[in-house]
Amino acid sequence: MDVTTEAIDRVRRFTRFYTRRIGVLQEGLLGSRFSLTEARVVYELAQRNGVTAAELGKELGLDAGYLSRIVRGFADAGLIVREPSPHDARQSLIALTSEGRAAFAAIDARSRNEVAAMLARLGERDRARLVAAMRSVEDLLASEPARARAPDCVLRPHRPGDMGFVIHRQAVLYHQEYGWDESFEALVAEICAGFIKSFEPGRERCWIAEIDGEIVGSVFLVRQSNEVAKLRLLYVEPKARGLGLGRRLVRACIGFAREAGYAQMTLWTNDILHAARKIYVAEGFRLVAEEKHHSFGHDLVGQNWALDLAPGQAGT
């Protein structure tokens, strides 16, 4: 079917309108030092604990030479560090320095504030229409059918009612999958209650993962000391596994811990939780101790893991 001139003109009109609306045509995106492409590279680096230039280029569809110039400029400005990849000596892992993360945090906050101000002018019904329309545009113009793509998953802060749900689902899932008894439910309830009672917003956080409004996972980051944060209660619903959600939740914890100024992250898990352990290893955690114990009605091997958060520390 031939595409009409009217349809072409309408799409071009929309793109002109939207690029003006979000400030893409400004010399620096959102008043920052970065162009649109540079800001996207910074965003991708902020979501990871270390990535190669080849992986970045593939993710963003950027020419290797163009990306190389951007990375070189970032290095000269002290925004990134490069370290040899432990898996391939020919590759280097790129990670943001503390200055780079500060620059990302500033532009990310500015972007969120501008979008919030734009949406605040709309009523609740119109905001829902706008979000639905944007999702339709994304689905229709995606390189593959929407039904074949991973579902849209949102990470949000906790709100009333979430703790009860997390306690219930973790108790049910760990009983179904590992046979753990109600003493595990009691432990989860104690952790959730302690989080709510002593919550420190600038130093602690809970992320609730949702797909189409349904909770499909969560994780907590809590203050263990002034220097150390602790990752707790990572879980993903069976229907949402295989989407990279567990790794996304762990990376959210790592990013927040760095921004909050922690020097190290720790976590406690059991060796039978193989999927979670693979994520921790991939993100650079190291096993520091393990001990046999009898808990939740079973003989288990508990493990303590740690991740140093010094500037430039890259995961594998």
Secondary structure, DSSP 8 states (H G I E B T S, - for coil): ----HHHHHHHHHHHHHHHHHTTTTSSSGGGSS--HHHHHHHHHHHT-S-B-HHHHHHHHT--HHHHHHHHHHHHHTTSEEEEE-SS-TT-EEEEE-HHHHHHHHHHHHHHHHHHHHHHHTS-HHHHHHHHHHHHHHHHHHSSS-GGGS---EEEEE--TTHHHHHHHHHHHHHHHHH---HHHHHHHHHHHHHHHHT--TTT-EEEEEEETTEEEEEEEEEESSSSEEEEEEEEE-GGGTTSSHHHHHHHHHHHHHHHTT-SEEEEEEETT-HHHHHHHHHTT-EEEEEEEEEETTEEEEEEEEEEE--TT----
